[in-house]
Amino acid sequence: MSETTENPIREAIADAIHDHEVILFMKGTPERPACGFSARTVAALEATGARFAAVDILPDPRIRQELSALSNWPTIPQLFVKGELVGGCDIVVEMYESGELAETLGVAPPADAPDHAPAGNEPGAPPLQIQNNLES
Amino acid sequence: MFVPSTEELKLRIESAIPGARAEVTDLTGGGDHFRASVAAPEFSGMSRIEQHRRVYAVFGPDIGGPIHALSLETRAE
């Protein structure tokens, strides 16, 4: 990444990934997901009880563009753990259902884990503070 | 810009990845949200991330363009 100094958005994304052990780039916020795939991913993460930072990619199209260029992954959401891309919605939900997600996140899997991932929250919940380092 | 169809997606995956077999469904009926189940010999030894990247790479910029969403399930065979 030789162009980081000329690319503040990509640099901010890389910093956010580096600085947060678990970080989800999504459409909308955990409280108000703007897409079903993001909602399902948030629901799986929340079901593990793990804490995670979240970044809404919608406010600026360059966030998604730079994120995908950085991660070599074309779709949203994208979950990173310890600086590494874990996957998008399909992989996160698959990992939740197998118990692998809790292990990757370093939390104990819930004893009463259901066979299927929980449904995503419907939009409408009140917005809460989320961590978002990318808005300049 | 092509108008995606399940047949088109299946054909593109199976043409691009040797020996691949793909089942593609249109999730919404709207021709832009798809789900593909793909089995291919070359997935053997690849991580899940790499397998999904391989399928996404078949479509390049069409993902996020005419194909708004492509949900994937991949496996080696």
Backbone of each chain as ProteinMPNN parsed JSONL, in Angstrom:
{"seq_chain_A": "MSETTENPIREAIADAIHDHEVILFMKGTPERPACGFSARTVAALEATGARFAAVDILPDPRIRQELSALSNWPTIPQLFVKGELVGGCDIVVEMYESGELAETLGVAPPADAPDHAPAGNEPGAPPLQIQNNLES", "coords_chain_A": {"N_chain_A": [[0.853, -1.202, 0.0], [1.392, 1.57, -1.142], [0.294, 3.978, -1.46], [-0.857, 5.081, 0.722], [-0.487, 7.499, 2.048], [-1.621, 9.264, 0.353], [-4.187, 8.666, 0.443], [-6.442, 9.153, 2.422], [-8.875, 8.026, 3.316], [-8.651, 5.287, 2.894], [-6.533, 4.834, 4.566], [-7.619, 5.514, 7.039], [-9.506, 3.493, 7.274], [-7.847, 1.239, 7.353], [-6.497, 1.804, 9.725], [-8.641, 1.685, 11.537], [-9.319, -1.013, 11.354], [-7.024, -2.111, 12.334], [-6.978, -1.101, 14.905], [-9.15, -2.109, 16.289], [-10.207, -5.022, 17.8], [-12.37, -6.584, 17.035], [-14.263, -5.784, 14.361], [-16.916, -4.537, 12.459], [-17.878, -3.778, 9.247], [-20.602, -2.288, 7.846], [-23.94, -1.861, 6.418], [-25.742, 0.743, 7.564], [-26.438, 0.862, 11.095], [-25.67, -1.142, 14.049], [-28.001, -0.987, 15.597], [-29.833, -0.01, 13.816], [-29.878, -1.575, 11.22], [-29.369, -1.298, 7.705], [-29.778, -3.11, 5.787], [-30.633, -6.435, 4.974], [-28.618, -8.38, 5.046], [-26.582, -7.226, 6.543], [-28.028, -6.952, 8.911], [-28.457, -9.628, 9.665], [-25.869, -10.44, 10.135], [-25.077, -8.801, 12.267], [-26.903, -9.75, 14.165], [-25.995, -12.369, 14.555], [-23.442, -11.871, 15.593], [-24.095, -10.457, 17.924], [-25.437, -12.421, 19.287], [-23.416, -14.044, 20.17], [-22.432, -12.646, 22.234], [-20.153, -11.202, 22.079], [-18.185, -8.201, 22.055], [-18.179, -5.59, 19.692], [-16.845, -3.291, 17.314], [-18.465, -1.053, 15.066], [-18.898, 0.086, 11.749], [-20.598, 2.268, 9.737], [-21.02, 2.096, 6.35], [-22.433, 3.566, 4.604], [-22.61, 6.472, 4.626], [-20.637, 7.628, 2.968], [-19.739, 6.899, -0.246], [-17.141, 6.327, -0.887], [-16.041, 4.954, 1.223], [-16.888, 2.283, 1.066], [-15.778, 1.633, -1.398], [-13.004, 1.918, -0.954], [-12.658, 0.177, 1.17], [-13.313, -2.32, 0.005], [-11.311, -2.461, -1.887], [-9.137, -2.673, -0.259], [-9.629, -5.014, 1.182], [-10.076, -6.924, -0.676], [-12.622, -7.92, -1.168], [-15.869, -7.999, -2.281], [-18.391, -7.352, -1.245], [-20.762, -6.098, 1.219], [-21.942, -6.888, 4.444], [-18.644, -6.782, 6.099], [-16.616, -8.595, 8.195], [-13.998, -8.154, 10.454], [-11.488, -9.685, 12.374], [-9.004, -9.304, 14.704], [-7.502, -7.907, 12.802], [-7.792, -9.404, 10.501], [-9.711, -10.355, 7.657], [-12.665, -12.009, 8.233], [-15.035, -12.694, 7.004], [-18.085, -12.335, 5.047], [-21.657, -11.961, 5.361], [-22.658, -14.614, 4.829], [-20.568, -16.34, 5.596], [-20.148, -15.588, 8.269], [-22.606, -16.209, 9.462], [-22.712, -18.946, 8.953], [-20.512, -19.719, 10.495], [-21.423, -18.993, 12.994], [-23.498, -20.802, 13.367], [-22.103, -23.167, 13.505], [-20.684, -22.859, 15.786], [-18.178, -21.955, 15.603], [-17.805, -19.251, 15.392], [-17.947, -17.972, 17.92], [-15.669, -19.024, 19.028], [-13.677, -17.966, 17.351], [-14.026, -15.324, 18.014], [-13.228, -15.346, 20.565], [-14.917, -15.786, 22.707], [-17.026, -17.61, 24.972], [-19.115, -20.075, 23.57], [-22.665, -19.683, 23.625], [-24.548, -21.658, 25.897], [-27.045, -22.403, 25.212], [-27.192, -22.273, 22.477], [-28.954, -21.748, 19.52], [-30.024, -23.818, 16.752], [-30.16, -22.408, 14.471], [-29.194, -19.263, 13.118], [-30.054, -16.233, 14.786], [-32.78, -14.115, 13.839], [-32.388, -11.029, 12.1], [-32.46, -7.766, 13.623], [-35.368, -5.84, 13.262], [-35.617, -2.791, 11.464], [-36.039, 0.248, 13.291], [-35.511, 0.353, 15.945], [-34.304, 2.491, 18.585], [-31.658, 4.756, 17.79], [-28.312, 4.213, 18.869], [-25.147, 5.133, 20.345], [-22.437, 4.444, 18.236], [-19.24, 3.084, 17.443], [-17.362, 4.915, 15.273], [-14.879, 5.579, 13.275], [-14.422, 6.703, 10.916], [-15.554, 8.884, 9.782], [-14.74, 11.914, 8.543]], "CA_chain_A": [[0.0, 0.0, 0.0], [2.326, 2.682, -1.214], [-0.425, 5.237, -1.661], [-1.661, 5.387, 1.905], [-0.406, 8.901, 2.43], [-2.477, 10.05, -0.537], [-5.511, 8.072, 0.477], [-6.801, 9.222, 3.844], [-9.988, 7.139, 3.667], [-8.136, 3.927, 3.03], [-5.679, 4.83, 5.748], [-8.506, 5.504, 8.207], [-10.083, 2.15, 7.349], [-6.776, 0.335, 7.813], [-6.278, 2.094, 11.146], [-9.785, 1.181, 12.301], [-9.198, -2.477, 11.385], [-5.885, -2.412, 13.198], [-7.195, -0.647, 16.279], [-10.275, -2.801, 16.925], [-10.033, -6.471, 17.673], [-13.505, -7.079, 16.26], [-14.893, -4.618, 13.734], [-17.836, -4.892, 11.386], [-18.284, -2.745, 8.292], [-21.976, -2.689, 7.535], [-24.864, -0.826, 5.958], [-26.528, 1.155, 8.724], [-25.811, 0.672, 12.404], [-26.195, -2.361, 14.696], [-29.37, -0.742, 16.068], [-30.671, 0.22, 12.644], [-29.235, -2.081, 10.002], [-30.064, -0.812, 6.515], [-29.763, -4.189, 4.802], [-30.875, -7.712, 5.642], [-27.371, -9.119, 5.259], [-25.94, -6.593, 7.693], [-28.848, -7.264, 10.088], [-28.211, -11.026, 10.072], [-24.508, -10.524, 10.652], [-25.134, -8.185, 13.597], [-27.638, -10.648, 15.062], [-25.107, -13.497, 14.883], [-22.393, -11.35, 16.477], [-24.67, -10.127, 19.232], [-25.817, -13.668, 19.956], [-22.236, -14.624, 20.819], [-22.107, -11.818, 23.388], [-18.883, -10.5, 21.866], [-18.273, -6.775, 21.775], [-17.577, -5.286, 18.397], [-16.996, -1.957, 16.753], [-19.2, -1.105, 13.801], [-18.764, 1.265, 10.892], [-21.608, 2.388, 8.685], [-20.318, 2.476, 5.114], [-23.341, 4.279, 3.709], [-22.516, 7.933, 4.518], [-19.741, 8.078, 1.915], [-19.483, 5.74, -1.124], [-15.707, 6.017, -0.957], [-15.691, 4.001, 2.278], [-17.051, 0.943, 0.518], [-14.812, 1.472, -2.479], [-11.662, 1.732, -0.399], [-12.686, -1.041, 1.979], [-13.265, -3.485, -0.876], [-9.983, -2.489, -2.499], [-8.213, -3.096, 0.793], [-9.91, -6.364, 1.678], [-10.317, -7.818, -1.81], [-13.928, -8.554, -0.893], [-16.703, -7.008, -2.967], [-19.721, -7.09, -0.69], [-20.94, -5.616, 2.585], [-20.958, -6.533, 5.474], [-17.346, -7.439, 6.214], [-16.178, -8.702, 9.597], [-12.56, -8.345, 10.684], [-11.076, -10.032, 13.733], [-7.545, -9.176, 14.844], [-6.894, -7.408, 11.572], [-8.003, -10.291, 9.362], [-11.079, -10.518, 7.186], [-13.273, -13.309, 8.549], [-15.966, -12.974, 5.921], [-19.32, -11.584, 4.966], [-22.823, -12.515, 6.052], [-22.789, -16.07, 4.699], [-19.537, -17.022, 6.382], [-20.365, -15.3, 9.695], [-23.767, -16.985, 9.91], [-22.274, -20.345, 8.941], [-19.622, -19.909, 11.641], [-22.253, -18.925, 14.203], [-24.267, -22.047, 13.493], [-21.19, -24.267, 13.841], [-20.002, -22.564, 17.043], [-16.832, -21.471, 15.274], [-17.74, -17.79, 15.509], [-17.607, -17.637, 19.307], [-14.27, -19.419, 19.19], [-12.883, -16.956, 16.643], [-14.153, -14.06, 18.726], [-12.653, -15.521, 21.885], [-15.944, -15.828, 23.753], [-17.598, -18.944, 25.108], [-20.388, -20.193, 22.87], [-23.783, -19.794, 24.556], [-24.928, -23.051, 26.133], [-28.335, -22.679, 24.572], [-27.117, -21.79, 21.091], [-29.96, -22.362, 18.663], [-29.499, -24.44, 15.545], [-30.115, -21.427, 13.386], [-28.841, -17.917, 13.533], [-31.228, -15.424, 15.084], [-33.186, -13.17, 12.802], [-31.881, -9.684, 12.314], [-33.397, -6.777, 14.163], [-36.1, -5.006, 12.317], [-35.336, -1.37, 11.656], [-37.023, 0.925, 14.133], [-34.97, 0.531, 17.286], [-33.693, 3.811, 18.713], [-30.23, 4.742, 17.508], [-27.396, 4.374, 19.986], [-23.798, 5.496, 19.918], [-21.548, 3.398, 17.767], [-17.888, 3.519, 17.167], [-17.165, 5.166, 13.852], [-13.674, 6.39, 13.16], [-14.131, 6.971, 9.514], [-16.134, 10.12, 9.291], [-13.739, 12.965, 8.73]], "C_chain_A": [[0.884, 1.245, 0.0], [1.601, 4.024, -1.252], [-1.175, 5.696, -0.418], [-1.616, 6.868, 2.27], [-1.299, 9.777, 1.569], [-3.919, 9.586, -0.462], [-6.004, 8.017, 1.917], [-7.942, 8.286, 4.228], [-9.48, 5.715, 3.845], [-7.275, 3.805, 4.286], [-6.525, 4.759, 7.028], [-9.146, 4.128, 8.388], [-9.048, 1.172, 7.894], [-6.502, 0.547, 9.298], [-7.406, 1.513, 11.996], [-9.711, -0.338, 12.44], [-8.083, -2.885, 12.341], [-6.209, -2.152, 14.671], [-8.309, -1.394, 17.011], [-10.174, -4.293, 16.695], [-11.159, -7.082, 16.835], [-14.22, -5.862, 15.675], [-15.705, -5.057, 12.52], [-18.12, -3.656, 10.531], [-19.625, -3.164, 7.721], [-22.756, -1.535, 6.92], [-25.804, -0.495, 7.108], [-25.737, 0.913, 9.995], [-26.348, -0.627, 13.021], [-27.649, -2.189, 15.154], [-30.335, -0.542, 14.905], [-29.954, -0.264, 11.383], [-30.063, -1.666, 8.784], [-30.145, -1.881, 5.439], [-29.908, -5.493, 5.556], [-29.605, -8.491, 5.942], [-26.608, -8.547, 6.454], [-26.699, -6.945, 8.971], [-28.564, -8.677, 10.584], [-26.825, -11.186, 10.683], [-24.434, -9.943, 12.063], [-25.813, -9.142, 14.583], [-26.761, -11.83, 15.479], [-24.016, -13.041, 15.851], [-22.941, -11.094, 17.869], [-25.035, -11.392, 20.002], [-24.624, -14.331, 20.632], [-21.879, -13.859, 22.092], [-20.801, -11.058, 23.229], [-19.141, -9.015, 21.638], [-17.611, -6.511, 20.433], [-17.796, -3.824, 18.04], [-17.732, -2.085, 15.423], [-19.015, 0.2, 13.05], [-19.847, 1.211, 9.826], [-20.918, 2.881, 7.421], [-21.176, 3.381, 4.225], [-23.086, 5.795, 3.575], [-21.625, 8.428, 3.377], [-19.388, 6.879, 1.032], [-18.008, 5.367, -1.214], [-15.29, 5.034, 0.116], [-15.777, 2.581, 1.731], [-16.0, 0.643, -0.55], [-13.419, 1.147, -1.93], [-11.587, 0.46, 0.437], [-12.537, -2.271, 1.087], [-11.914, -3.599, -1.567], [-8.959, -3.044, -1.508], [-8.383, -4.575, 1.134], [-10.013, -7.395, 0.565], [-11.607, -8.625, -1.601], [-14.996, -7.572, -1.38], [-17.98, -6.583, -2.248], [-19.65, -6.601, 0.749], [-22.039, -6.468, 3.21], [-19.632, -7.283, 5.339], [-16.924, -7.41, 7.683], [-14.677, -8.96, 9.656], [-12.329, -8.693, 12.146], [-9.554, -10.034, 13.77], [-6.888, -8.825, 13.508], [-7.129, -8.249, 10.334], [-9.466, -10.337, 8.971], [-11.568, -11.927, 7.505], [-14.269, -13.686, 7.462], [-17.14, -12.024, 5.921], [-20.437, -12.321, 5.68], [-22.864, -14.042, 6.003], [-21.821, -16.805, 5.618], [-19.778, -16.81, 7.873], [-21.534, -16.136, 10.228], [-23.432, -18.478, 9.964], [-21.41, -20.649, 10.177], [-20.386, -19.831, 12.949], [-22.937, -20.263, 14.433], [-23.379, -23.225, 13.873], [-20.489, -24.051, 15.184], [-18.608, -21.976, 16.847], [-16.686, -19.969, 15.512], [-17.318, -17.369, 16.92], [-16.132, -17.928, 19.569], [-13.345, -18.378, 18.558], [-12.884, -15.628, 17.402], [-13.597, -14.149, 20.143], [-13.671, -15.437, 23.005], [-16.505, -17.248, 23.808], [-18.903, -19.01, 24.332], [-21.529, -20.333, 23.869], [-24.24, -21.244, 24.666], [-26.199, -23.417, 25.379], [-28.344, -22.177, 23.129], [-28.156, -22.498, 20.232], [-29.311, -22.968, 17.422], [-29.333, -23.425, 14.428], [-29.812, -20.047, 13.941], [-30.113, -17.122, 13.807], [-31.552, -14.484, 13.931], [-32.62, -11.8, 13.128], [-32.934, -8.793, 12.93], [-34.138, -6.074, 13.045], [-35.685, -3.56, 12.54], [-36.403, -0.735, 12.551], [-36.542, 1.109, 15.558], [-34.309, 1.902, 17.39], [-32.199, 3.742, 18.449], [-29.403, 4.929, 18.774], [-26.04, 4.782, 19.433], [-23.083, 4.285, 19.336], [-20.19, 3.995, 17.491], [-17.751, 3.741, 15.668], [-16.015, 6.14, 13.689], [-13.505, 6.996, 11.788], [-14.754, 8.242, 8.981], [-15.162, 11.249, 9.571], [-14.425, 14.277, 9.022]], "O_chain_A": [[1.084, 1.881, 1.035], [2.219, 5.077, -1.096], [-2.022, 6.587, -0.487], [-2.605, 7.422, 2.748], [-1.692, 10.873, 1.968], [-4.772, 10.057, -1.215], [-5.986, 6.961, 2.55], [-7.976, 7.797, 5.357], [-9.826, 5.028, 4.806], [-7.301, 2.785, 4.975], [-6.19, 4.041, 7.97], [-9.309, 3.654, 9.512], [-9.34, 0.377, 8.787], [-6.298, -0.413, 10.041], [-7.158, 0.921, 13.047], [-10.003, -0.887, 13.503], [-8.192, -3.878, 13.06], [-5.773, -2.886, 15.558], [-8.397, -1.315, 18.236], [-10.07, -4.766, 15.563], [-10.927, -7.983, 16.028], [-14.72, -5.013, 16.413], [-15.248, -5.833, 11.681], [-18.549, -2.621, 11.041], [-19.767, -4.26, 7.179], [-22.3, -0.391, 6.901], [-26.566, -1.345, 7.567], [-24.514, 0.777, 9.965], [-27.365, -1.152, 12.568], [-28.434, -3.137, 15.104], [-31.517, -0.869, 15.008], [-29.484, 0.541, 10.579], [-31.293, -1.679, 8.822], [-30.534, -1.597, 4.306], [-29.37, -5.646, 6.653], [-29.514, -9.179, 6.959], [-26.06, -9.289, 7.268], [-26.082, -7.209, 10.003], [-28.444, -8.899, 11.789], [-26.628, -11.96, 11.62], [-23.804, -10.524, 12.946], [-25.342, -9.317, 15.707], [-26.788, -12.242, 16.639], [-23.703, -13.74, 16.814], [-22.327, -11.467, 18.869], [-24.949, -11.424, 21.229], [-24.803, -15.105, 21.572], [-21.121, -14.352, 22.928], [-20.382, -10.346, 24.142], [-20.177, -8.624, 21.099], [-16.608, -7.135, 20.086], [-18.795, -3.212, 18.416], [-17.631, -3.106, 14.742], [-18.98, 1.278, 13.643], [-19.983, 0.221, 9.108], [-20.307, 3.949, 7.414], [-20.699, 3.899, 3.215], [-23.325, 6.351, 2.503], [-21.833, 9.53, 2.869], [-18.787, 5.924, 1.524], [-17.663, 4.241, -1.571], [-14.287, 4.339, -0.048], [-14.86, 1.778, 1.908], [-15.42, -0.441, -0.595], [-12.753, 0.219, -2.391], [-10.581, -0.249, 0.416], [-11.734, -3.16, 1.374], [-11.426, -4.703, -1.806], [-8.045, -3.782, -1.876], [-7.405, -5.292, 1.347], [-10.035, -8.597, 0.827], [-11.658, -9.833, -1.83], [-15.022, -6.426, -0.932], [-18.584, -5.57, -2.6], [-18.61, -6.684, 1.402], [-23.021, -6.75, 2.523], [-19.506, -8.255, 4.593], [-16.881, -6.357, 8.32], [-14.158, -9.862, 8.998], [-12.902, -8.075, 13.043], [-8.903, -10.691, 12.957], [-5.852, -9.381, 13.143], [-6.72, -7.868, 9.237], [-10.352, -10.354, 9.825], [-10.956, -12.914, 7.096], [-14.345, -14.843, 7.047], [-17.19, -11.053, 6.676], [-20.187, -13.2, 6.504], [-23.082, -14.69, 7.027], [-22.188, -17.75, 6.316], [-19.63, -17.744, 8.661], [-21.452, -16.701, 11.319], [-23.818, -19.179, 10.899], [-21.559, -21.692, 10.814], [-20.046, -20.52, 13.91], [-22.954, -20.787, 15.546], [-23.847, -24.179, 14.496], [-19.788, -24.937, 15.672], [-17.951, -21.558, 17.8], [-15.595, -19.475, 15.796], [-16.444, -16.519, 17.089], [-15.445, -17.165, 20.249], [-12.355, -17.964, 19.161], [-11.886, -14.908, 17.429], [-13.505, -13.139, 20.842], [-13.334, -15.061, 24.127], [-16.464, -17.986, 22.824], [-19.72, -18.094, 24.425], [-21.379, -21.036, 24.869], [-24.311, -21.965, 23.67], [-26.405, -24.559, 24.969], [-29.369, -21.717, 22.625], [-28.22, -23.727, 20.225], [-28.167, -22.65, 17.094], [-28.476, -23.569, 13.556], [-30.138, -19.725, 15.084], [-31.129, -17.314, 13.139], [-30.676, -14.113, 13.151], [-32.403, -11.462, 14.291], [-34.134, -9.024, 12.785], [-33.564, -5.761, 12.002], [-35.431, -3.15, 13.673], [-37.555, -1.167, 12.543], [-37.091, 1.922, 16.302], [-33.808, 2.423, 16.393], [-31.543, 2.777, 18.84], [-29.764, 5.718, 19.648], [-25.814, 4.779, 18.223], [-23.137, 3.201, 19.916], [-20.015, 5.203, 17.332], [-18.005, 2.829, 14.882], [-16.143, 7.341, 13.926], [-12.544, 7.722, 11.536], [-14.502, 8.63, 7.84], [-14.809, 11.502, 10.723], [-13.757, 15.294, 9.212]]}, "seq_chain_B": "MFVPSTEELKLRIESAIPGARAEVTDLTGGGDHFRASVAAPEFSGMSRIEQHRRVYAVFGPDIGGPIHALSLETRAE", "coords_chain_B": {"N_chain_B": [[-23.842, -3.332, -19.895], [-25.007, -6.213, -18.305], [-28.141, -7.924, -17.934], [-28.833, -9.612, -15.125], [-29.5, -13.114, -14.796], [-30.635, -16.186, -13.312], [-29.762, -18.318, -14.858], [-27.784, -17.162, -16.4], [-25.903, -16.452, -14.423], [-25.241, -18.976, -13.404], [-24.113, -20.146, -15.675], [-21.917, -18.468, -16.113], [-20.377, -18.919, -13.804], [-19.86, -21.685, -14.036], [-18.496, -21.754, -16.434], [-16.223, -20.321, -15.874], [-14.911, -21.49, -13.726], [-13.167, -24.373, -13.618], [-14.78, -27.477, -13.927], [-16.76, -26.819, -12.138], [-19.893, -26.931, -10.41], [-22.893, -25.288, -10.27], [-25.65, -24.029, -8.439], [-28.117, -21.736, -8.782], [-30.171, -19.335, -7.303], [-32.785, -16.912, -7.458], [-33.193, -14.606, -5.102], [-35.132, -12.712, -4.508], [-36.691, -12.485, -6.696], [-36.331, -10.307, -8.174], [-34.189, -10.123, -9.865], [-31.723, -9.183, -8.98], [-30.779, -9.891, -6.472], [-29.106, -12.641, -5.499], [-28.587, -16.141, -4.787], [-25.994, -18.457, -4.628], [-24.972, -21.779, -4.854], [-22.059, -23.456, -4.893], [-19.979, -25.962, -6.118], [-16.721, -27.135, -6.507], [-13.794, -28.697, -7.832], [-11.347, -27.345, -7.496], [-11.618, -25.942, -5.156], [-10.772, -27.43, -3.1], [-8.613, -27.482, -0.413], [-8.615, -24.757, -0.288], [-9.357, -21.886, 1.734], [-12.508, -20.881, 3.224], [-12.939, -18.175, 2.783], [-11.248, -17.773, 0.572], [-12.492, -19.403, -1.288], [-14.956, -18.117, -1.621], [-14.052, -15.651, -2.561], [-13.029, -16.471, -5.004], [-15.342, -17.115, -6.444], [-16.675, -14.652, -6.411], [-14.85, -13.251, -7.931], [-15.354, -14.082, -10.488], [-17.336, -12.455, -11.357], [-16.479, -9.887, -11.066], [-16.683, -6.375, -11.34], [-19.424, -6.478, -11.648], [-20.585, -7.355, -9.346], [-22.188, -5.654, -6.894], [-22.808, -3.922, -8.808], [-24.947, -4.521, -11.384], [-25.553, -6.957, -10.17], [-26.743, -6.919, -7.15], [-26.526, -8.318, -4.783], [-24.89, -11.288, -3.891], [-25.264, -14.143, -2.442], [-23.383, -16.719, -0.981], [-22.631, -20.203, -0.999], [-20.179, -22.469, -0.65], [-18.303, -25.376, -1.649], [-15.797, -27.91, -1.639], [-15.249, -30.398, -4.11]], "CA_chain_B": [[-24.246, -3.93, -18.615], [-25.924, -7.321, -18.568], [-29.242, -8.107, -16.99], [-28.529, -10.928, -14.572], [-30.532, -14.128, -14.592], [-30.029, -17.331, -12.636], [-29.076, -19.124, -15.865], [-26.569, -16.42, -16.765], [-24.934, -16.579, -13.335], [-24.797, -20.383, -13.378], [-23.246, -20.339, -16.836], [-20.642, -17.748, -15.923], [-19.588, -19.623, -12.781], [-19.413, -22.993, -14.527], [-17.513, -21.546, -17.506], [-14.988, -19.701, -15.37], [-14.229, -22.355, -12.755], [-13.171, -25.715, -14.224], [-15.443, -28.56, -13.213], [-17.694, -26.313, -11.124], [-21.338, -27.099, -10.564], [-23.516, -24.191, -9.526], [-27.103, -23.882, -8.381], [-28.337, -20.313, -8.515], [-31.568, -18.939, -7.121], [-33.054, -15.48, -7.365], [-33.757, -14.532, -3.753], [-36.264, -11.795, -4.401], [-37.428, -12.438, -7.955], [-36.088, -9.012, -8.795], [-33.048, -10.154, -10.783], [-30.507, -8.525, -8.488], [-30.295, -10.542, -5.247], [-29.007, -14.054, -5.849], [-27.84, -17.058, -3.931], [-25.368, -19.501, -5.429], [-24.305, -22.885, -4.195], [-21.049, -23.817, -5.887], [-19.025, -27.013, -5.776], [-15.672, -27.194, -7.524], [-12.596, -29.43, -7.396], [-10.229, -26.478, -7.097], [-11.85, -25.384, -3.814], [-10.074, -28.288, -2.152], [-7.405, -26.841, 0.103], [-8.809, -23.313, -0.164], [-10.199, -21.473, 2.852], [-13.835, -20.41, 2.83], [-12.744, -16.831, 2.231], [-10.668, -17.895, -0.768], [-13.514, -19.987, -2.164], [-15.936, -17.071, -1.943], [-13.357, -14.673, -3.418], [-12.907, -17.07, -6.347], [-16.629, -16.984, -7.129], [-16.908, -13.219, -6.632], [-13.942, -12.783, -8.986], [-15.961, -14.4, -11.778], [-18.261, -11.389, -11.746], [-15.783, -8.603, -11.027], [-17.448, -5.192, -10.94], [-20.879, -6.693, -11.698], [-21.023, -7.448, -7.946], [-22.337, -4.267, -6.451], [-23.421, -3.248, -9.952], [-26.246, -5.162, -11.667], [-25.8, -7.961, -9.131], [-26.654, -6.188, -5.884], [-26.087, -9.212, -3.729], [-24.709, -12.688, -4.251], [-25.031, -14.931, -1.251], [-22.64, -17.889, -1.451], [-22.307, -21.408, -0.237], [-19.199, -23.148, -1.504], [-17.686, -26.574, -1.085], [-14.9, -28.621, -2.539], [-15.698, -31.744, -4.48]], "C_chain_B": [[-25.263, -5.04, -18.886], [-27.034, -7.348, -17.525], [-29.105, -9.518, -16.413], [-29.753, -11.845, -14.537], [-29.844, -15.31, -13.918], [-29.238, -18.183, -13.629], [-27.748, -18.492, -16.252], [-25.489, -16.588, -15.682], [-24.357, -17.989, -13.273], [-23.789, -20.633, -14.494], [-21.89, -19.672, -16.629], [-19.761, -18.443, -14.893], [-19.008, -20.914, -13.353], [-18.42, -22.857, -15.676], [-16.175, -21.081, -16.954], [-14.201, -20.629, -14.447], [-14.31, -23.797, -13.265], [-13.865, -26.749, -13.334], [-16.481, -28.125, -12.203], [-19.133, -26.699, -11.469], [-22.001, -26.058, -9.684], [-25.03, -24.302, -9.577], [-27.357, -22.441, -7.982], [-29.832, -20.05, -8.36], [-31.647, -17.419, -7.014], [-33.823, -15.267, -6.063], [-35.038, -13.719, -3.681], [-37.162, -11.824, -5.64], [-37.181, -11.158, -8.723], [-34.89, -8.971, -9.738], [-31.834, -9.408, -10.285], [-29.969, -9.088, -7.171], [-30.309, -12.055, -5.473], [-28.34, -14.848, -4.737], [-27.273, -18.153, -4.823], [-24.717, -20.532, -4.524], [-23.343, -23.471, -5.223], [-20.13, -24.902, -5.339], [-17.986, -27.083, -6.889], [-14.459, -27.933, -6.973], [-11.509, -28.495, -6.865], [-10.43, -25.84, -5.716], [-11.14, -26.209, -2.741], [-8.778, -27.621, -1.715], [-7.501, -25.337, 0.206], [-9.656, -23.016, 1.063], [-11.544, -21.007, 2.316], [-13.758, -19.03, 2.176], [-12.234, -16.906, 0.79], [-11.686, -18.46, -1.759], [-14.529, -18.923, -2.582], [-15.315, -16.014, -2.857], [-13.283, -15.173, -4.861], [-14.214, -16.896, -7.119], [-16.932, -15.504, -7.397], [-16.073, -12.712, -7.811], [-14.502, -13.062, -10.381], [-16.774, -13.206, -12.278], [-17.645, -9.991, -11.679], [-16.706, -7.475, -10.593], [-18.97, -5.361, -11.049], [-21.455, -6.909, -10.297], [-21.054, -6.03, -7.393], [-22.852, -3.388, -7.574], [-24.776, -3.889, -10.199], [-26.582, -6.28, -10.681], [-25.641, -7.268, -7.781], [-26.113, -7.065, -4.766], [-25.964, -10.622, -4.275], [-24.298, -13.43, -2.986], [-24.41, -16.254, -1.687], [-22.595, -19.014, -0.444], [-21.37, -22.199, -1.136], [-18.7, -24.411, -0.827], [-16.794, -27.227, -2.143], [-15.559, -29.947, -2.941], [-14.686, -32.383, -5.419]], "O_chain_B": [[-26.247, -4.838, -19.597], [-26.883, -6.865, -16.403], [-29.246, -10.503, -17.137], [-30.877, -11.409, -14.285], [-28.619, -15.423, -13.949], [-28.176, -18.709, -13.294], [-26.734, -19.171, -16.412], [-24.322, -16.833, -15.986], [-23.15, -18.176, -13.113], [-22.747, -21.253, -14.282], [-20.848, -20.25, -16.937], [-18.549, -18.55, -15.076], [-17.824, -21.205, -13.181], [-17.588, -23.741, -15.879], [-15.121, -21.407, -17.5], [-12.973, -20.564, -14.392], [-15.396, -24.373, -13.335], [-13.567, -26.869, -12.145], [-17.033, -28.957, -11.482], [-19.525, -26.781, -12.633], [-21.704, -25.958, -8.494], [-25.614, -24.624, -10.611], [-26.863, -21.981, -6.953], [-30.645, -20.485, -9.177], [-30.724, -16.748, -6.553], [-34.97, -15.696, -5.937], [-35.925, -14.013, -2.879], [-38.256, -11.26, -5.635], [-37.751, -10.944, -9.794], [-34.597, -7.937, -10.338], [-30.982, -9.027, -11.087], [-28.834, -8.799, -6.792], [-31.367, -12.668, -5.618], [-27.638, -14.309, -3.88], [-27.977, -18.708, -5.667], [-24.014, -20.203, -3.568], [-23.759, -23.925, -6.289], [-19.579, -24.779, -4.245], [-18.331, -27.089, -8.071], [-14.133, -27.811, -5.793], [-10.829, -28.822, -5.892], [-9.494, -25.256, -5.168], [-10.935, -25.745, -1.619], [-7.951, -27.242, -2.544], [-6.589, -24.691, 0.722], [-10.558, -23.781, 1.404], [-11.704, -20.769, 1.119], [-14.41, -18.757, 1.168], [-12.721, -16.2, -0.093], [-11.736, -18.048, -2.918], [-14.911, -18.841, -3.749], [-15.95, -15.539, -3.798], [-13.451, -14.406, -5.809], [-14.2, -16.57, -8.306], [-17.39, -15.148, -8.483], [-16.518, -11.865, -8.585], [-14.167, -12.367, -11.34], [-16.882, -12.982, -13.484], [-18.225, -9.028, -12.179], [-17.425, -7.597, -9.601], [-19.723, -4.497, -10.599], [-22.644, -6.686, -10.066], [-20.056, -5.31, -7.429], [-23.281, -2.258, -7.344], [-25.66, -3.824, -9.346], [-27.752, -6.525, -10.39], [-24.518, -7.056, -7.322], [-25.344, -6.615, -3.916], [-26.821, -11.091, -5.024], [-23.157, -13.355, -2.531], [-24.863, -16.852, -2.663], [-22.532, -18.812, 0.769], [-21.732, -22.556, -2.258], [-18.675, -24.51, 0.4], [-17.014, -27.107, -3.348], [-16.333, -30.525, -2.178], [-14.876, -33.52, -5.849]]}, "name": "protein", "num_of_chains": 2, "seq": "MSETTENPIREAIADAIHDHEVILFMKGTPERPACGFSARTVAALEATGARFAAVDILPDPRIRQELSALSNWPTIPQLFVKGELVGGCDIVVEMYESGELAETLGVAPPADAPDHAPAGNEPGAPPLQIQNNLESMFVPSTEELKLRIESAIPGARAEVTDLTGGGDHFRASVAAPEFSGMSRIEQHRRVYAVFGPDIGGPIHALSLETRAE"}
